[in-house]
Amino acid sequence: MDPIYGFSNSPRQNYLEAMAGNLDMFSRLTDEILLIIIFFLPFKEAARTCVLSKRWRHIWRETKNIDFDERFFVGVGESQERQETQRQIFIDFARQWMKNYKKTGIDKFRLSCLKPVNFREDVERCIAFAISHNVKVLDLDFSDPILWEEDGFSNHEALFDLPMNVYGHVVLESLKLFSCSFRVSDFMNLKALKHVSLGWLQLKVSFIESLLLNCPLLESLSLTKCWNLEHLRINGPNLRLRSLVIDKCNFLRDHWFDIEAPNLRFLKYSGVVGIFDIEINRNYMEEADLDFGLEFEVDEAVGNLLHKLLEQLYPIRVLTVCSYMLQVIPLGEEPLRMSFPLNLKHLILKAAMHENELYGIRFFLNSCPYLETLTIEIGPGRVFDDYTPPFELNPDRFWTQCPKFDCLGRNLKVVDIKGFTGTRHEVCLLCYLIFYGRVLECLNITIWKEGGANGGNVEVYRKRAQGLQSFKKGSPNLQISIY
């Protein structure tokens, strides 16, 4: 209040006073605390703090998490000549930054550059800088995912060779190499590695086996777009592996996966359907993400393979499945449900909400009596025109004729829908869940904001979602939220 006239301060004055209070609060912090704040910020965000005040101008330069990413400098849509100029500015920035760096050690160093051969000496200088500062986490990415993703399974030779000084840095704990080749025999010197991520590289099964044997501390292994693998065998004495990612790798022959990992907690696979032989510890395994979106044909025999895969992953509590799996798994010998209930608490369906997926959605709801959270991420998926459902299908009456599943009456409390447009299959499924969800507490509907094939209208989508709020609810505690 104004001390003389008794009137409240203006909104602008209140805002300025609040900002002044915040700045005053930061001014009382020691440099050590400010450095801790900088430590938890991404490199780009740390750099932006230099405009806060004179005191912040140089503090960000003491960060121990360094990220030199040319995408911060080079515009994707620019001409090639313009990109080369921007890339040179990026290299100059990295040179100057390293020259002025005063700290003796760094925790993480990341370098992303699409044309490393054009700046070989500078790239090697960056890596040497990281090694000389006793880096623990080294991330070198020379891939061009935007261009290369269009090529599908096309193989791309590595654009850069890992410098020799890295192999002697035996304290390295995490190493990511994308389109950066290495010498297999020298790689085995890095026995302290806990996390390894390799992408866009030619690999052999013998290397994976040697890696697991010579790096006893390894906890996570990720292979992205790697090629020339005959198959994949993951096992070894006292294996500590907790996370395994196989993402769109190109195998020479049959996709055969032999995985014996007693400490494995997370498995992500993206590629074509293969033969899986998985042994895991039921007390440890928590989550699996299965994406077979690279398949181009519907094979009824694959339904049995997918059924067997789920049997091997029985202990998991969180499962993500793709549209292909929803379409194919009910084509197997068990079209209605698993032969025994799955232990899932959270099921994530990446679906196109096409009628081909209806029996697959039913299959999983019927197989998960302990399900507590259901997430449906609606988006494009490969729909097969020659698809034949396991039973006669009337899409308009499918959910009205569907029995009530155990999870709806006992455990399912949260349903998250992402990318809602209000198609008939979306609305019918949600009406079914709303009506039969006896313990349902939250239905969160996120509207698709990017328009649809017919032009799209966010307000139309929103009105369709709002119409669900008046539908008869099976649970008195259900709250429907629309975003």
Residue, then its C-alpha position, 0 to 999 in steps of 0.5 A: m500500500d502507498p504509505i501516504y494515499g493508501f492506494s495499492n502499487s501499480p502492477r508494473q511497480n509490483y513486478l519490478e519490486a518482485m524482480a528486484g527481490n529475486l535478483d537480490m536473492f541471487s546476489r546473496l548466493t556465493d560463487e560456489i552455489l552459483l556454480i552448482i546451479i550452472f552444473f545442472l543446466p544444459f550447456k546452451e542454457a548455462a551460456r544464456t545466464c551471462v545476460l543476467s548481470k555482470r556477475w553472471r557474465h563469466i560464471w557459465r564458463e566454469t561449467k564442467n558439462i561442455d556441449f559443442d553442438e554445431r546445430f546451435f550455429v548452423g541453420v538446417g534450411e540455409s544454403q550450403e555456402r551459408q552453412e559453411t560460414q556458420r560452421q566456421i563460426f562454430i569452430d572459432f567459438a569452440r577454439q576460443w572457449m577452450k583457450n579461455y577455460k580455467k578449470t583443471g577438470i571436466d565431467k562431461f564433454r560432447l562434440s557434434c559436428l556433421k563435417p568433421v573431416n573438414f576440421r580434422e585438426d580442430v576436432e582432434r584438438c577438442i578431444a585432446f582438450a577433454i582428455s587432458h581435463n580428465v573427462k569421465v563422459l565423452d560424447l562424439d557425434f558425427s552422424d547426420p540423422i536427418l539425412w540418413e534416416e531417409d535412407g532406411f537401412s542404408n549403411h554409412e561409413a564412419l566419418f571420423d576415426l577415434p584418436m589414439n589418445v582416447y584409448g589411454h584414458v582408462v578412467l573414462e566411464s561413459l563413451k558415445l561414438f556416432s559415426c566415429s570408428f575405433r580400433v577394437s583391440d585398443f577399445m578393450n583398454l577402457k575397462a572402467l566403462k559403465h555406459v557405451s552407446l554406438g551408432w552408425l558403425q560397422l560392428k561384429v558380434s565378436f566385438i560385443e562379446s569382447l566388450l562384455l567380457n573386458c568391461p566388467l562394470l558395463e551397465s548400459l549398452s546402446l546400438t543405433k543403426c549399426w550394421n554387419l552384425e550376424h546376430l546378437r548375443i548378450n551374456g557373460p560371467n557376472l554381467r552387470l548390464r542394466s539397460l540394453v537398447i537395439d535401435k534399427c540395426n541391420f543384421l546380415r542374416d536372421h534376426w536372432f537375439d540371445i540375451e542372458a542378463p540377470n541384472l537387466r532392468f530396461l530393454k528397448y528394441s526397434g527393428v524387424v521381428g526376430i527370434f528372441d531367447i531372453e533370460i532375465n531375473r524376475n526381481y529386476m526387470e522393470e520395463a520394455d519398449l518394443d517397436f516393429g514399425l520397420e515390418f512391411e508385411v503381416d505374417e500370422a506366424v509372427g503373432n506366435l513369436l510376439h506371444k513368446l516374447l511377451e512370455q519371456l518378459y513376464p516380470i516387467r511392470v512397464l511395456t510400450v508396444c507399437s501399432y504393428m504389434l497391436q495388429v499382429i499379436p491377436l493373429g497367433e494361436e492365442p488371439l484373445r489374451m495371454s495364457f497367463p496374466l501379465n504383471l504390467k502396471h503401466l501399458i503404453l500403446k503407440a497406436a494409429m487408432h485404426e480398426n486393424e488395432l482393435y483386437g490388439i488393444r482388447f488383447f492387452l487390456n484382457s491380459c493385464p488385470y493389474l494395470e494401473t495406468l494406460t497411456i495411448e499415444i496416437g500417431p501415424g502407423r503402418v496400416f496393412d490393407d490386406y489385414t484380416p482380423p482373427f474374428e469377424l469385425n464390426p468396428d462400430r459395435f466393437w466396444t459395445q459388445c466387448p466384455k468388461f476386463d478385470c483391470l477396469g473393475r480393480n486397478l485402472k486409475v489413470v488413462d492418458i490420451k495424447g494426440f486426440t482428434g476425436t475419431r470414432h475409434e478414439v471416442c468409442l474406446l474412451c466411452y467404454l473406459i469411462f463407463y466400465g472404469r469402476v476405480l478410474e480417477c483421472l482421464n487426461i486428454t491432450i488434443w492434437k495441436e498440429g492439424g490433421a489430414n483434412g486440415g485439422n481444427v483444434e477447436v473441433y477436437r476440443k469440443r469432441a473431447q468435451g463431449l466425453q465429460s457428459f458421458k455416464k461415468g462408472s466411477p464417482n471419482l473420475q476427473i476428465s481433464i482436457y489439454 
